[in-house]
């Protein structure tokens, strides 16, 4: 791992560990409706948050709250309970997160720090029918081949590098805002079934990032082989460490080969139709065959995936991962089932915690949900575009 990636991961982890020393309060410390009750009932005393004492504190506080505030707290809990589902719709699916981790571990951690997107059909890869499998290579169930485009920000090397670093900084900043906001909410809320614990809400991002690390490690343990090469020139191969620095660098030789290949592609589909008609007329020399050519639609020009990537003008890398078996423990269907089942477990944990959260009123819950949704959306957009 290069020094830049290490510093970014350290910055993210630095925001996690202080959660063990939270200064807990009952309700938001800037809300006057909680401040008076908290002072009377010792809501700022750490001893009252210990085991068997925190439940008594919750009862005492609720006895002195107005009915309107209790209704607001109920609405806030309902809003917060929807947050894991909203973020799961925005987040990247499990295999996409693994792909991002191969190229940019810090971006993958920022993307999944609060959400692991669930596929449309969970455990679809376990079905016996071949067309229903989730793999992208139906004839080769042991193989996954991903072609990843590396967007170029500028043809100049220093501008491209600077743009990538700025994009990384923005992504890490948005992820840090999400962690900070979660820390703030965690400091003034309580979960009644484990009110003595200070880290329940902060366990959500920790579980998501731990999931990514374990999923990445499990892939390397289960795989038979992994090959990384240029999508247009398979003879150009990369190691995993070279792959990490590839998004920040250029290869002028590859770029020149790409422009040469692009100039050789047909410029219009009409040229292909004309070529087909010429071949038929030349080989048969018959007007009847030409008439049949009008009745039978000509074949559509189907370019290879490598040719398609040329049209986008991006540097593309192919990652080919082979598993030892089709249906055994060391297979793609088993790997996907494991990572998806663990992602569902994290989703349930986050839903249970936020559904049980106390002292989160409606306005704070709306701010919390809005910040988390906008920040994750920005992280996803920046990761895709840059």
N, C-alpha and C positions, 0 to 999 in steps of 0.2 A: 504494500500500500504506500503510495507516494505521500510526501509530507503535506501537500495541500489537502488531500482527502483526510488525512489524520487530524489536521487542525479543525476541519469542518465537523468531523464526528465528535471531537472533543468539545466543541462549542455546543452541540446538541446535548451531549451527555451532561455538560456542566449545568444545563437548565433542569435536568431531571433529578440529580442527587440532592439538591437543596430541599426537595419536597419532604425529606425525612425530618426536617426541622422547621415545619410550618408553624407560624403563629396563628393558632386557630381562634376563631371567634364564632359567636352564634349570630348568623345572619350577616349581611354586608356591613362592614364597620362604618360606612358613610350613610347608612339609613337610620334616621333618628327613631324610627319605630322599633328597631331592634336594640339601639344603644341603651335606652333606659332599662329595658327588660334584662339586658345582658349584665348591666351593672348590679341590678338588684339580686339577680339569681346567680351571680358569679360566673357569667358566661365567658369571661376573659381569663379565668383561673385555669391553668393547665391541669390541675388535680381533678377538676370536675369532668374532664374528658377521659378519664381512666375507666377501666373495666368495672361494670356495675354502677358506676356513678353517672355515666353519660346518659343512660336511659332516664334516670331521675331528673337530670338537667333538661332533657327534651320535654318531659311532662310539665315541669315548672314553667318553662318558657311558653308552651302552647296555652297554658291556663291564663296567661296575661296578654295574649294577642287578640286583636279584634277579629270579628267574623269576616270583615272585608279583607283583612290581611291574610287570613287563613284561606279564603277563596283565591287570592292572588298566588299564594304558595302552591295551591293545588294546580292552578293553571301553569305555573312555572315548571312544576314537575312533569306535567303532560307535554309541554313544549320540549323539555330536555329529553324526554323519552323517545322523541322522534329523531333526535340528532344522529344516533348510530345508523338508522335506516337511510337518512338523507346523505350522509357521508359515504355509505356503502354504494349508493347509486352514482356518486361522483368519482369514487376511488377507482384505482386500476385493479383489474382481476389478478388472481394469484400468479399465473404464468407471465403476465406482462410485468409484474413487479420483479420477477426473477430475471427477465430480460433486461430491465432497467438496471438491476443490481450488477449484471455482468459488465455493463458499460460505465455506469456511474453509481457507485454504492451510496454516496451522500445524497444524490437525488432520489434514489430508491427509498432511503430512510425518511427523507422529507415527505415523500409521496404517501408512504404507508404509516406514518407516525400516529394517525388517528383513524385510518380506514383501510380495510382490505376489501376491495370490490368483489362481490359474489357473482359468479357467472349466472346466466339466465337459467341454466339447467344444472343443478348440483348433481354430482356423481353420475353424470351422463356417460362417462368413460367406462363405467362398470357394466353397461348394457351389452348383451352378447351380439346384437346385430351390428355388422360392420359399418353401414352408413351412419349409425348413430354415435360412433366413437368421436371423441373430441379432437383427435390428432389431425394435424394438417397434412399428413402424408398417408392417405388411406391404404396404399399398397405396401407401406413400410411402417407398421405400428411401433417398431422399435426406435424410429427416427423422428426427431424434431429438427426442422431446419428453419431458422429464423433469418430473414433478411432485414437488417436494421439500417435505415437511412440516417446519416450524420449530417444535419443541416449545416450549410456554410453561411456564416454571417457576413463575411467580407472576403474578397479574393486576396487581400493582404494578410499576411500571417499575423502581424502584431494586432491588427484590428479584430481579426477573428478570435485570437486568444483573449483580448481584452473584453470582447463581447460575451464570450463564454464565461469568463470570470464574473462579469457583472450579472449575468443570468443566474449563475450559481449563488451569488450573494443575495439576489432577490429571492430565490427559492428558499434558501436557508433562513432568510429574514421572516418570510411568511410562516415557515414551519416553527420558528422561534416564537412568533406572535401566538400561534395556536397553543404551544406549550405554556407560554406565560398566562394566557387567558384561562387555560385549564387549571393552572396552579392557583390563580386568584379564586376561581369558583370552588376549588377543593379546600381552600383555607376557611371559608365561612359556611360550608355545607356539612351535613352529617348523613350517614346511612344508618338507619335504626338497627338493622340486624348485625352490624359490626361498627357501632358508633365510636369505639375506642381506637379504631385504626385511622391513621392519618393519610394513608396512601391509596385508598380504594379507587378514587377517581383518577389518580395519577398512574395507577396500575394499567389503565387502558392503553396509553401510548407506549408504555414499557412493554406490554404484551405484544402489541403490533410490531414493534421494532425487533423484539426477540423472535417473533415468528419469522420475520424476513431473514434474520441471521441463520436460524435453524433450517429454514427451507433451502437456503443457498448451500449450507453445509451438507444437507441431506442429498441434494442433487449431485454434489461432487463425490459423495460416498456411493451412490447408487449407479452412477453412469459407468458405461463401459469405455467410452471414448468421447472426446470433445475436440472438434476442429473449428478453427476460426480462420477465415480467409476472405480475400476481397471478392465481392459478388461478381465483378466483371472479369477478374483474372484469378482463378483458383490457385495459380502457382504462387501468388503472394499470400503468405500465411503469417499469422500473428499469434503471439502468446497471450495469455490472460493479462499479464502486466502491460504488454504493449497495447492491448485493447483499452485499458483504462486511460491511457494518454492519447489514444487516437482521436477522440472528439475534439481535442485541443490543438491538433497538429494538422498539417497538410502534407500531401505527397504530390509534388508537381508532375512526376512521371505518370501517376495514375490519372491525374486530371487531364493531361494531354491525351492519353489513351482513350479516356471517356469522350472527349470532344471529337476524336477521330471516328469512334464507333457511332456517335450520334449523327455525324454528317453522312454516314453510310446508310442510315435508316430511311425507308420510304417517307416522303414528305406528306403524302395524302393517300387516303384509302382508294381514291379514284384511279391512281396509278396501278394498284393491285388488280382492280377490275379490268383495266385495259390490258394488262399483261395476260390475264386469264383468257380474255377474248382472242388476243393475238395467237396464243398457243393453240387454242381450239381451231382457229381458222387455218393456221399453218399446217397442222397435222392432218386435218381432214379435207380442207378445201371444199367444204360442202355448206350450202346455205341452210340445209335442214339442221345440221349440228349447231349452227349459230342460233337458229330459232330455238332449239332446246336449251341453249345456254341462257336465253332470256327467261325460260320457264323455270329452270332450276336456279335457285339463288346461289351466287358464288360463295365460296368459303370465306369466312371472315378472317382477316389477318390476325393471327394469334401470335403475339410476341412472347418470348420467354420472360420470366420474371426479371432476369438481368436486363433485358431490353427495356422493360417497363421502368425500371429504376433509372435508366439513362435519361428518359424524358423529363424526369424531375431535376436533373442536374445536381444530384446530391452524391456525396461519397457514401457508398453502401458496403456493409460488412455482412457476411453470411456466417451464422453460428450453427453448426451441425452437431447435435448431441445424440448419441446412440446408447440405448439401454441394453442390458444383456438378454432380456427375454421379452416376449409379447404379453404374457399373462401372469407371470410369476411375481414374486415379491419385488424383484428388481426390474420393474417395468414402468412405463409411463402411466398406465392406468392406476397402478398402486401408488405411485408418487403423487399424482394429482388428487387421488382420493384422500391421502394423508394431509396434504397442505390445505385442501378445501375443508375437510372436517375440522382441522384446528382453527381455520379462519371463522367457521361458524361458531365455534366455542368462544372465540374472542368477541364476536358480535353479540352473542347472548350475554356474556359478562358485562359488556358496556351497557346493554339495554337494561339488565337487572339493576345495575348500580344507579343509572340515571333515572330509572323509574322509581327508585326508593329514596332519591335525594330529598332532604329536608332543608328548609330555610332558603330556598331559591325562589324568589318572587318572580312574577311574570315579566317585568321589564328587564331584570337581569338575565332571565332565561332567553328572552328575545335577542338581547345584545350578544350573549354567549353563542347562541345558535347562528346568528348572522355572521359574526366574526369567523367562526369555525368554517362555515360553508364558503364564504368568500375567499378565505385564505387557501383552503384546499383547492378550490376552483382555480385560483391564480397559480398555485404550484403545478397543477395538471397542465394548464395552458402553457406556462413557461417551459415546462419539461418537454412538451410536444413540439413547440415551435423553435426552441433554441437548444 
